[in-house]
Amino acid sequence: MALIQVKVIEGVFTAPQKRDMIERLTDVMAEIEGEQMRASIVCVVEDVKSGEWGVGGKTLTADDVKALARG
């Protein structure tokens, strides 16, 4: 049995992207734990409000993350 918790900044990922995360992370855990454990793998994607996430003492917003992704 596994619980996978993923926290992301609100407004960065779409609902389809979050579903993809859940599916793929579950696939990885099923590979590790064994396929028979798939039904007991729980994956939660939680949104953290933009501006309430900090790295290196500085807050990050959804716009900051999107700018980083663009390079």
PyMOL Python script that loads the backbone (N, CA, C, O; Angstrom):
from pymol import cmd

cmd.read_pdbstr("""\
ATOM      1  N   MET A   1       0.853  -1.177   0.000  1.00  0.00           N
ATOM      2  CA  MET A   1       0.000   0.000   0.000  1.00  0.00           C
ATOM      3  C   MET A   1       0.894   1.233   0.000  1.00  0.00           C
ATOM      4  O   MET A   1       1.880   1.294   0.734  1.00  0.00           O
ATOM      5  N   ALA A   2       0.547   2.206  -0.820  1.00  0.00           N
ATOM      6  CA  ALA A   2       1.357   3.425  -0.914  1.00  0.00           C
ATOM      7  C   ALA A   2       0.459   4.641  -1.013  1.00  0.00           C
ATOM      8  O   ALA A   2      -0.630   4.584  -1.583  1.00  0.00           O
ATOM      9  N   LEU A   3       0.932   5.742  -0.448  1.00  0.00           N
ATOM     10  CA  LEU A   3       0.295   7.042  -0.603  1.00  0.00           C
ATOM     11  C   LEU A   3       1.311   7.954  -1.263  1.00  0.00           C
ATOM     12  O   LEU A   3       2.396   8.180  -0.728  1.00  0.00           O
ATOM     13  N   ILE A   4       0.956   8.476  -2.427  1.00  0.00           N
ATOM     14  CA  ILE A   4       1.819   9.408  -3.161  1.00  0.00           C
ATOM     15  C   ILE A   4       1.183  10.783  -3.046  1.00  0.00           C
ATOM     16  O   ILE A   4       0.039  10.977  -3.457  1.00  0.00           O
ATOM     17  N   GLN A   5       1.921  11.741  -2.489  1.00  0.00           N
ATOM     18  CA  GLN A   5       1.416  13.101  -2.354  1.00  0.00           C
ATOM     19  C   GLN A   5       2.252  14.020  -3.228  1.00  0.00           C
ATOM     20  O   GLN A   5       3.480  14.032  -3.150  1.00  0.00           O
ATOM     21  N   VAL A   6       1.565  14.787  -4.059  1.00  0.00           N
ATOM     22  CA  VAL A   6       2.234  15.728  -4.956  1.00  0.00           C
ATOM     23  C   VAL A   6       1.633  17.102  -4.695  1.00  0.00           C
ATOM     24  O   VAL A   6       0.415  17.270  -4.756  1.00  0.00           O
ATOM     25  N   LYS A   7       2.469  18.070  -4.409  1.00  0.00           N
ATOM     26  CA  LYS A   7       2.007  19.437  -4.206  1.00  0.00           C
ATOM     27  C   LYS A   7       2.511  20.280  -5.372  1.00  0.00           C
ATOM     28  O   LYS A   7       3.691  20.241  -5.722  1.00  0.00           O
ATOM     29  N   VAL A   8       1.596  21.040  -5.965  1.00  0.00           N
ATOM     30  CA  VAL A   8       1.931  21.891  -7.103  1.00  0.00           C
ATOM     31  C   VAL A   8       1.348  23.284  -6.855  1.00  0.00           C
ATOM     32  O   VAL A   8       0.410  23.448  -6.076  1.00  0.00           O
ATOM     33  N   ILE A   9       1.914  24.270  -7.522  1.00  0.00           N
ATOM     34  CA  ILE A   9       1.382  25.622  -7.399  1.00  0.00           C
ATOM     35  C   ILE A   9       0.115  25.729  -8.240  1.00  0.00           C
ATOM     36  O   ILE A   9       0.101  25.390  -9.423  1.00  0.00           O
ATOM     37  N   GLU A  10      -0.932  26.205  -7.606  1.00  0.00           N
ATOM     38  CA  GLU A  10      -2.229  26.367  -8.262  1.00  0.00           C
ATOM     39  C   GLU A  10      -2.096  27.208  -9.530  1.00  0.00           C
ATOM     40  O   GLU A  10      -1.436  28.247  -9.541  1.00  0.00           O
ATOM     41  N   GLY A  11      -2.736  26.737 -10.592  1.00  0.00           N
ATOM     42  CA  GLY A  11      -2.743  27.479 -11.838  1.00  0.00           C
ATOM     43  C   GLY A  11      -1.616  27.135 -12.799  1.00  0.00           C
ATOM     44  O   GLY A  11      -1.529  27.709 -13.884  1.00  0.00           O
ATOM     45  N   VAL A  12      -0.749  26.201 -12.409  1.00  0.00           N
ATOM     46  CA  VAL A  12       0.365  25.817 -13.284  1.00  0.00           C
ATOM     47  C   VAL A  12      -0.028  24.628 -14.159  1.00  0.00           C
ATOM     48  O   VAL A  12       0.237  24.627 -15.361  1.00  0.00           O
ATOM     49  N   PHE A  13      -0.657  23.620 -13.562  1.00  0.00           N
ATOM     50  CA  PHE A  13      -1.007  22.406 -14.293  1.00  0.00           C
ATOM     51  C   PHE A  13      -2.502  22.337 -14.554  1.00  0.00           C
ATOM     52  O   PHE A  13      -3.307  22.746 -13.717  1.00  0.00           O
ATOM     53  N   THR A  14      -2.864  21.824 -15.704  1.00  0.00           N
ATOM     54  CA  THR A  14      -4.265  21.642 -16.069  1.00  0.00           C
ATOM     55  C   THR A  14      -4.796  20.349 -15.454  1.00  0.00           C
ATOM     56  O   THR A  14      -4.025  19.509 -14.989  1.00  0.00           O
ATOM     57  N   ALA A  15      -6.107  20.201 -15.456  1.00  0.00           N
ATOM     58  CA  ALA A  15      -6.717  18.963 -14.958  1.00  0.00           C
ATOM     59  C   ALA A  15      -6.215  17.739 -15.730  1.00  0.00           C
ATOM     60  O   ALA A  15      -5.911  16.722 -15.106  1.00  0.00           O
ATOM     61  N   PRO A  16      -6.117  17.800 -17.074  1.00  0.00           N
ATOM     62  CA  PRO A  16      -5.568  16.633 -17.786  1.00  0.00           C
ATOM     63  C   PRO A  16      -4.126  16.318 -17.388  1.00  0.00           C
ATOM     64  O   PRO A  16      -3.753  15.147 -17.315  1.00  0.00           O
ATOM     65  N   GLN A  17      -3.312  17.338 -17.129  1.00  0.00           N
ATOM     66  CA  GLN A  17      -1.933  17.096 -16.698  1.00  0.00           C
ATOM     67  C   GLN A  17      -1.900  16.431 -15.328  1.00  0.00           C
ATOM     68  O   GLN A  17      -1.073  15.553 -15.081  1.00  0.00           O
ATOM     69  N   LYS A  18      -2.783  16.841 -14.449  1.00  0.00           N
ATOM     70  CA  LYS A  18      -2.846  16.229 -13.119  1.00  0.00           C
ATOM     71  C   LYS A  18      -3.290  14.776 -13.221  1.00  0.00           C
ATOM     72  O   LYS A  18      -2.757  13.914 -12.522  1.00  0.00           O
ATOM     73  N   ARG A  19      -4.259  14.498 -14.083  1.00  0.00           N
ATOM     74  CA  ARG A  19      -4.682  13.101 -14.289  1.00  0.00           C
ATOM     75  C   ARG A  19      -3.525  12.267 -14.816  1.00  0.00           C
ATOM     76  O   ARG A  19      -3.349  11.118 -14.411  1.00  0.00           O
ATOM     77  N   ASP A  20      -2.730  12.846 -15.725  1.00  0.00           N
ATOM     78  CA  ASP A  20      -1.561  12.159 -16.267  1.00  0.00           C
ATOM     79  C   ASP A  20      -0.546  11.871 -15.159  1.00  0.00           C
ATOM     80  O   ASP A  20       0.024  10.781 -15.104  1.00  0.00           O
ATOM     81  N   MET A  21      -0.322  12.849 -14.279  1.00  0.00           N
ATOM     82  CA  MET A  21       0.590  12.636 -13.143  1.00  0.00           C
ATOM     83  C   MET A  21       0.132  11.458 -12.301  1.00  0.00           C
ATOM     84  O   MET A  21       0.920  10.574 -11.962  1.00  0.00           O
ATOM     85  N   ILE A  22      -1.158  11.457 -11.967  1.00  0.00           N
ATOM     86  CA  ILE A  22      -1.702  10.390 -11.125  1.00  0.00           C
ATOM     87  C   ILE A  22      -1.523   9.031 -11.797  1.00  0.00           C
ATOM     88  O   ILE A  22      -1.096   8.069 -11.159  1.00  0.00           O
ATOM     89  N   GLU A  23      -1.849   8.957 -13.071  1.00  0.00           N
ATOM     90  CA  GLU A  23      -1.733   7.691 -13.799  1.00  0.00           C
ATOM     91  C   GLU A  23      -0.286   7.204 -13.857  1.00  0.00           C
ATOM     92  O   GLU A  23      -0.002   6.037 -13.588  1.00  0.00           O
ATOM     93  N   ARG A  24       0.623   8.112 -14.213  1.00  0.00           N
ATOM     94  CA  ARG A  24       2.015   7.706 -14.397  1.00  0.00           C
ATOM     95  C   ARG A  24       2.701   7.378 -13.075  1.00  0.00           C
ATOM     96  O   ARG A  24       3.478   6.426 -12.998  1.00  0.00           O
ATOM     97  N   LEU A  25       2.416   8.163 -12.032  1.00  0.00           N
ATOM     98  CA  LEU A  25       3.011   7.866 -10.724  1.00  0.00           C
ATOM     99  C   LEU A  25       2.488   6.533 -10.182  1.00  0.00           C
ATOM    100  O   LEU A  25       3.234   5.762  -9.578  1.00  0.00           O
ATOM    101  N   THR A  26       1.205   6.277 -10.406  1.00  0.00           N
ATOM    102  CA  THR A  26       0.635   4.993  -9.999  1.00  0.00           C
ATOM    103  C   THR A  26       1.296   3.850 -10.764  1.00  0.00           C
ATOM    104  O   THR A  26       1.596   2.805 -10.187  1.00  0.00           O
ATOM    105  N   ASP A  27       1.523   4.050 -12.071  1.00  0.00           N
ATOM    106  CA  ASP A  27       2.204   3.029 -12.874  1.00  0.00           C
ATOM    107  C   ASP A  27       3.587   2.702 -12.302  1.00  0.00           C
ATOM    108  O   ASP A  27       3.965   1.534 -12.203  1.00  0.00           O
ATOM    109  N   VAL A  28       4.329   3.733 -11.931  1.00  0.00           N
ATOM    110  CA  VAL A  28       5.679   3.523 -11.388  1.00  0.00           C
ATOM    111  C   VAL A  28       5.612   2.734 -10.082  1.00  0.00           C
ATOM    112  O   VAL A  28       6.375   1.788  -9.885  1.00  0.00           O
ATOM    113  N   MET A  29       4.700   3.123  -9.191  1.00  0.00           N
ATOM    114  CA  MET A  29       4.592   2.399  -7.920  1.00  0.00           C
ATOM    115  C   MET A  29       4.151   0.964  -8.131  1.00  0.00           C
ATOM    116  O   MET A  29       4.606   0.068  -7.420  1.00  0.00           O
ATOM    117  N   ALA A  30       3.264   0.727  -9.104  1.00  0.00           N
ATOM    118  CA  ALA A  30       2.824  -0.633  -9.390  1.00  0.00           C
ATOM    119  C   ALA A  30       3.990  -1.468  -9.921  1.00  0.00           C
ATOM    120  O   ALA A  30       4.082  -2.660  -9.632  1.00  0.00           O
ATOM    121  N   GLU A  31       4.870  -0.849 -10.690  1.00  0.00           N
ATOM    122  CA  GLU A  31       6.066  -1.561 -11.159  1.00  0.00           C
ATOM    123  C   GLU A  31       6.958  -1.951  -9.983  1.00  0.00           C
ATOM    124  O   GLU A  31       7.543  -3.034  -9.972  1.00  0.00           O
ATOM    125  N   ILE A  32       7.055  -1.072  -9.004  1.00  0.00           N
ATOM    126  CA  ILE A  32       7.927  -1.319  -7.845  1.00  0.00           C
ATOM    127  C   ILE A  32       7.283  -2.304  -6.871  1.00  0.00           C
ATOM    128  O   ILE A  32       7.918  -3.267  -6.441  1.00  0.00           O
ATOM    129  N   GLU A  33       6.013  -2.054  -6.525  1.00  0.00           N
ATOM    130  CA  GLU A  33       5.326  -2.862  -5.511  1.00  0.00           C
ATOM    131  C   GLU A  33       4.785  -4.179  -6.066  1.00  0.00           C
ATOM    132  O   GLU A  33       4.642  -5.165  -5.344  1.00  0.00           O
ATOM    133  N   GLY A  34       4.492  -4.169  -7.350  1.00  0.00           N
ATOM    134  CA  GLY A  34       3.850  -5.322  -7.970  1.00  0.00           C
ATOM    135  C   GLY A  34       2.461  -4.936  -8.438  1.00  0.00           C
ATOM    136  O   GLY A  34       1.742  -4.212  -7.749  1.00  0.00           O
ATOM    137  N   GLU A  35       2.094  -5.411  -9.587  1.00  0.00           N
ATOM    138  CA  GLU A  35       0.821  -5.051 -10.213  1.00  0.00           C
ATOM    139  C   GLU A  35      -0.367  -5.368  -9.312  1.00  0.00           C
ATOM    140  O   GLU A  35      -1.376  -4.664  -9.351  1.00  0.00           O
ATOM    141  N   GLN A  36      -0.262  -6.407  -8.511  1.00  0.00           N
ATOM    142  CA  GLN A  36      -1.362  -6.793  -7.619  1.00  0.00           C
ATOM    143  C   GLN A  36      -1.667  -5.718  -6.578  1.00  0.00           C
ATOM    144  O   GLN A  36      -2.734  -5.748  -5.964  1.00  0.00           O
ATOM    145  N   MET A  37      -0.746  -4.764  -6.366  1.00  0.00           N
ATOM    146  CA  MET A  37      -0.935  -3.698  -5.384  1.00  0.00           C
ATOM    147  C   MET A  37      -1.576  -2.438  -5.983  1.00  0.00           C
ATOM    148  O   MET A  37      -1.900  -1.510  -5.241  1.00  0.00           O
ATOM    149  N   ARG A  38      -1.763  -2.386  -7.302  1.00  0.00           N
ATOM    150  CA  ARG A  38      -2.273  -1.182  -7.970  1.00  0.00           C
ATOM    151  C   ARG A  38      -3.546  -0.631  -7.305  1.00  0.00           C
ATOM    152  O   ARG A  38      -3.678   0.579  -7.124  1.00  0.00           O
ATOM    153  N   ALA A  39      -4.460  -1.503  -6.950  1.00  0.00           N
ATOM    154  CA  ALA A  39      -5.739  -1.053  -6.387  1.00  0.00           C
ATOM    155  C   ALA A  39      -5.586  -0.376  -5.029  1.00  0.00           C
ATOM    156  O   ALA A  39      -6.499   0.317  -4.580  1.00  0.00           O
ATOM    157  N   SER A  40      -4.449  -0.565  -4.372  1.00  0.00           N
ATOM    158  CA  SER A  40      -4.253   0.044  -3.056  1.00  0.00           C
ATOM    159  C   SER A  40      -3.309   1.249  -3.098  1.00  0.00           C
ATOM    160  O   SER A  40      -2.942   1.781  -2.050  1.00  0.00           O
ATOM    161  N   ILE A  41      -2.918   1.678  -4.283  1.00  0.00           N
ATOM    162  CA  ILE A  41      -2.038   2.838  -4.419  1.00  0.00           C
ATOM    163  C   ILE A  41      -2.900   4.093  -4.501  1.00  0.00           C
ATOM    164  O   ILE A  41      -3.758   4.216  -5.375  1.00  0.00           O
ATOM    165  N   VAL A  42      -2.661   5.015  -3.585  1.00  0.00           N
ATOM    166  CA  VAL A  42      -3.415   6.266  -3.524  1.00  0.00           C
ATOM    167  C   VAL A  42      -2.482   7.397  -3.963  1.00  0.00           C
ATOM    168  O   VAL A  42      -1.343   7.486  -3.504  1.00  0.00           O
ATOM    169  N   CYS A  43      -2.971   8.252  -4.848  1.00  0.00           N
ATOM    170  CA  CYS A  43      -2.185   9.395  -5.319  1.00  0.00           C
ATOM    171  C   CYS A  43      -3.038  10.648  -5.178  1.00  0.00           C
ATOM    172  O   CYS A  43      -4.165  10.701  -5.669  1.00  0.00           O
ATOM    173  N   VAL A  44      -2.489  11.659  -4.501  1.00  0.00           N
ATOM    174  CA  VAL A  44      -3.198  12.908  -4.260  1.00  0.00           C
ATOM    175  C   VAL A  44      -2.369  14.054  -4.835  1.00  0.00           C
ATOM    176  O   VAL A  44      -1.188  14.194  -4.518  1.00  0.00           O
ATOM    177  N   VAL A  45      -2.989  14.862  -5.672  1.00  0.00           N
ATOM    178  CA  VAL A  45      -2.343  16.070  -6.188  1.00  0.00           C
ATOM    179  C   VAL A  45      -3.013  17.257  -5.500  1.00  0.00           C
ATOM    180  O   VAL A  45      -4.215  17.476  -5.644  1.00  0.00           O
ATOM    181  N   GLU A  46      -2.225  18.008  -4.758  1.00  0.00           N
ATOM    182  CA  GLU A  46      -2.753  19.149  -4.014  1.00  0.00           C
ATOM    183  C   GLU A  46      -2.233  20.454  -4.593  1.00  0.00           C
ATOM    184  O   GLU A  46      -1.049  20.582  -4.905  1.00  0.00           O
ATOM    185  N   ASP A  47      -3.130  21.418  -4.732  1.00  0.00           N
ATOM    186  CA  ASP A  47      -2.751  22.751  -5.177  1.00  0.00           C
ATOM    187  C   ASP A  47      -2.365  23.604  -3.974  1.00  0.00           C
ATOM    188  O   ASP A  47      -3.069  23.624  -2.964  1.00  0.00           O
ATOM    189  N   VAL A  48      -1.257  24.297  -4.090  1.00  0.00           N
ATOM    190  CA  VAL A  48      -0.847  25.293  -3.110  1.00  0.00           C
ATOM    191  C   VAL A  48      -1.094  26.644  -3.770  1.00  0.00           C
ATOM    192  O   VAL A  48      -0.702  26.853  -4.918  1.00  0.00           O
ATOM    193  N   LYS A  49      -1.728  27.542  -3.069  1.00  0.00           N
ATOM    194  CA  LYS A  49      -2.065  28.835  -3.671  1.00  0.00           C
ATOM    195  C   LYS A  49      -0.822  29.548  -4.177  1.00  0.00           C
ATOM    196  O   LYS A  49       0.230  29.534  -3.537  1.00  0.00           O
ATOM    197  N   SER A  50      -0.966  30.167  -5.330  1.00  0.00           N
ATOM    198  CA  SER A  50       0.114  30.946  -5.927  1.00  0.00           C
ATOM    199  C   SER A  50       0.580  31.999  -4.926  1.00  0.00           C
ATOM    200  O   SER A  50      -0.228  32.718  -4.339  1.00  0.00           O
ATOM    201  N   GLY A  51       1.888  32.075  -4.744  1.00  0.00           N
ATOM    202  CA  GLY A  51       2.460  33.025  -3.796  1.00  0.00           C
ATOM    203  C   GLY A  51       2.654  32.455  -2.403  1.00  0.00           C
ATOM    204  O   GLY A  51       3.245  33.114  -1.547  1.00  0.00           O
ATOM    205  N   GLU A  52       2.162  31.227  -2.153  1.00  0.00           N
ATOM    206  CA  GLU A  52       2.323  30.586  -0.850  1.00  0.00           C
ATOM    207  C   GLU A  52       3.354  29.463  -0.893  1.00  0.00           C
ATOM    208  O   GLU A  52       3.386  28.598  -0.018  1.00  0.00           O
ATOM    209  N   TRP A  53       4.186  29.492  -1.914  1.00  0.00           N
ATOM    210  CA  TRP A  53       5.241  28.503  -2.108  1.00  0.00           C
ATOM    211  C   TRP A  53       6.538  29.285  -2.140  1.00  0.00           C
ATOM    212  O   TRP A  53       6.626  30.311  -2.815  1.00  0.00           O
ATOM    213  N   GLY A  54       7.530  28.822  -1.430  1.00  0.00           N
ATOM    214  CA  GLY A  54       8.787  29.557  -1.411  1.00  0.00           C
ATOM    215  C   GLY A  54       9.983  28.661  -1.668  1.00  0.00           C
ATOM    216  O   GLY A  54      10.009  27.502  -1.254  1.00  0.00           O
ATOM    217  N   VAL A  55      10.973  29.212  -2.355  1.00  0.00           N
ATOM    218  CA  VAL A  55      12.236  28.526  -2.620  1.00  0.00           C
ATOM    219  C   VAL A  55      13.355  29.515  -2.333  1.00  0.00           C
ATOM    220  O   VAL A  55      13.367  30.625  -2.866  1.00  0.00           O
ATOM    221  N   GLY A  56      14.282  29.109  -1.499  1.00  0.00           N
ATOM    222  CA  GLY A  56      15.405  29.984  -1.199  1.00  0.00           C
ATOM    223  C   GLY A  56      14.993  31.283  -0.521  1.00  0.00           C
ATOM    224  O   GLY A  56      15.665  32.304  -0.661  1.00  0.00           O
ATOM    225  N   GLY A  57      13.882  31.241   0.217  1.00  0.00           N
ATOM    226  CA  GLY A  57      13.413  32.413   0.924  1.00  0.00           C
ATOM    227  C   GLY A  57      12.597  33.380   0.089  1.00  0.00           C
ATOM    228  O   GLY A  57      12.207  34.445   0.568  1.00  0.00           O
ATOM    229  N   LYS A  58      12.337  33.015  -1.157  1.00  0.00           N
ATOM    230  CA  LYS A  58      11.549  33.882  -2.042  1.00  0.00           C
ATOM    231  C   LYS A  58      10.283  33.146  -2.462  1.00  0.00           C
ATOM    232  O   LYS A  58      10.304  31.945  -2.733  1.00  0.00           O
ATOM    233  N   THR A  59       9.180  33.889  -2.509  1.00  0.00           N
ATOM    234  CA  THR A  59       7.927  33.271  -2.914  1.00  0.00           C
ATOM    235  C   THR A  59       7.879  33.076  -4.425  1.00  0.00           C
ATOM    236  O   THR A  59       8.460  33.842  -5.194  1.00  0.00           O
ATOM    237  N   LEU A  60       7.173  32.035  -4.821  1.00  0.00           N
ATOM    238  CA  LEU A  60       6.965  31.744  -6.236  1.00  0.00           C
ATOM    239  C   LEU A  60       5.480  31.809  -6.545  1.00  0.00           C
ATOM    240  O   LEU A  60       4.649  31.375  -5.747  1.00  0.00           O
ATOM    241  N   THR A  61       5.160  32.343  -7.682  1.00  0.00           N
ATOM    242  CA  THR A  61       3.781  32.384  -8.161  1.00  0.00           C
ATOM    243  C   THR A  61       3.658  31.457  -9.365  1.00  0.00           C
ATOM    244  O   THR A  61       4.652  30.958  -9.892  1.00  0.00           O
ATOM    245  N   ALA A  62       2.430  31.241  -9.780  1.00  0.00           N
ATOM    246  CA  ALA A  62       2.194  30.433 -10.979  1.00  0.00           C
ATOM    247  C   ALA A  62       2.888  31.067 -12.180  1.00  0.00           C
ATOM    248  O   ALA A  62       3.461  30.363 -13.012  1.00  0.00           O
ATOM    249  N   ASP A  63       2.837  32.387 -12.269  1.00  0.00           N
ATOM    250  CA  ASP A  63       3.502  33.067 -13.382  1.00  0.00           C
ATOM    251  C   ASP A  63       5.012  32.850 -13.360  1.00  0.00           C
ATOM    252  O   ASP A  63       5.631  32.690 -14.412  1.00  0.00           O
ATOM    253  N   ASP A  64       5.607  32.843 -12.175  1.00  0.00           N
ATOM    254  CA  ASP A  64       7.048  32.587 -12.060  1.00  0.00           C
ATOM    255  C   ASP A  64       7.398  31.197 -12.593  1.00  0.00           C
ATOM    256  O   ASP A  64       8.374  31.031 -13.324  1.00  0.00           O
ATOM    257  N   VAL A  65       6.597  30.211 -12.222  1.00  0.00           N
ATOM    258  CA  VAL A  65       6.849  28.832 -12.662  1.00  0.00           C
ATOM    259  C   VAL A  65       6.676  28.707 -14.171  1.00  0.00           C
ATOM    260  O   VAL A  65       7.475  28.049 -14.839  1.00  0.00           O
ATOM    261  N   LYS A  66       5.639  29.334 -14.704  1.00  0.00           N
ATOM    262  CA  LYS A  66       5.415  29.290 -16.159  1.00  0.00           C
ATOM    263  C   LYS A  66       6.569  29.952 -16.907  1.00  0.00           C
ATOM    264  O   LYS A  66       6.975  29.487 -17.972  1.00  0.00           O
ATOM    265  N   ALA A  67       7.097  31.045 -16.342  1.00  0.00           N
ATOM    266  CA  ALA A  67       8.253  31.722 -16.972  1.00  0.00           C
ATOM    267  C   ALA A  67       9.472  30.804 -16.940  1.00  0.00           C
ATOM    268  O   ALA A  67      10.224  30.745 -17.912  1.00  0.00           O
ATOM    269  N   LEU A  68       9.674  30.089 -15.837  1.00  0.00           N
ATOM    270  CA  LEU A  68      10.799  29.147 -15.754  1.00  0.00           C
ATOM    271  C   LEU A  68      10.657  28.036 -16.788  1.00  0.00           C
ATOM    272  O   LEU A  68      11.638  27.632 -17.412  1.00  0.00           O
ATOM    273  N   ALA A  69       9.436  27.545 -16.967  1.00  0.00           N
ATOM    274  CA  ALA A  69       9.194  26.460 -17.924  1.00  0.00           C
ATOM    275  C   ALA A  69       9.449  26.909 -19.359  1.00  0.00           C
ATOM    276  O   ALA A  69       9.859  26.111 -20.202  1.00  0.00           O
ATOM    277  N   ARG A  70       9.204  28.185 -19.633  1.00  0.00           N
ATOM    278  CA  ARG A  70       9.456  28.711 -20.974  1.00  0.00           C
ATOM    279  C   ARG A  70      10.943  28.889 -21.227  1.00  0.00           C
ATOM    280  O   ARG A  70      11.377  28.999 -22.373  1.00  0.00           O
ATOM    281  N   GLY A  71      11.716  28.916 -20.161  1.00  0.00           N
ATOM    282  CA  GLY A  71      13.173  29.044 -20.309  1.00  0.00           C
ATOM    283  C   GLY A  71      13.593  30.451 -20.291  1.00  0.00           C
ATOM    284  O   GLY A  71      14.784  30.742 -20.404  1.00  0.00           O
TER     285      GLY A  71
END
""", "prot")
cmd.dss("prot")
cmd.show_as("cartoon", "prot")
cmd.util.cbc("prot")
cmd.orient("prot")
